[in-house]
Amino acid sequence: MKNAEYVDWNFFWKRVKKHPLFLKFLYFVHLKKYTKILKKIHLITPAVLEIGAGTGAAALHVQDLYGGSVTLVDNSKIAYEMHKKLFPNRISKINYIRKNFLEIDRRPEFDLVMSDGLLEHFSEKEEIIEMHKTFAKKNGYILIFALNNNLFARFLELGEKKMGYSEPISMNECIQLCDQLELKVVETIKYFFEYGILCKKVG
């Protein structure tokens, strides 16, 4: 599958790089949501994959909680440079694949497959969720955080539109897509910025 809508991720990361304090605040607030939603399941040293990983902060937070291994996939040079700056002592221990995630081999190798702020940048959202599923082991988990479709998100879209295509869907719409793909929704979480949906691959 190819994304027909252009997205300039370097534009996004250049903008984020200019506001390090905001990024720290966002991580401080947002990563707490990961801790809360993952309490619903029992992870032991999981193999974690984050697609469209950016700095990798979310996946590394999961590793801080549960140990295990982390694979990050992102083709933005700026995001990778930020990753090295934020986590200089962990570079050698992380498998960071600098490629477009649409182009890497899909093998069901991971206990947890996750993405954050990715889904809204694709029109074929069902196919993106299906892609998460192809990377997960049987009885593995998929965790998707996506931008809310609300007034606050539309305000953010004033900036997002400059980087290209972005079309958020509601949490209920995303849950319906997960159901259609035979993913069992285990837990959800929602706050003003994003929502998260945790699913289990049962088939």
Secondary structure, 3 states (H helix, E strand, C coil): CCCCCCECHHHHHHHHHCCHHHHHHHHHHHHHHHHHHHCCCCCCCCEEEEECCCCCHHHHHHHHHHCCEEEEECCCHHHHHHHHHHCCCCHHHCEEECCCHHHCCCCCCEEEEEEECCHHHCCCHHHHHHHHHHHEEEEEEEEEEEECCCHHHHHHHHHHHHHECCCCCCHHHHHHHHHHCCEEEEEEEECCCEEEEEEEECC
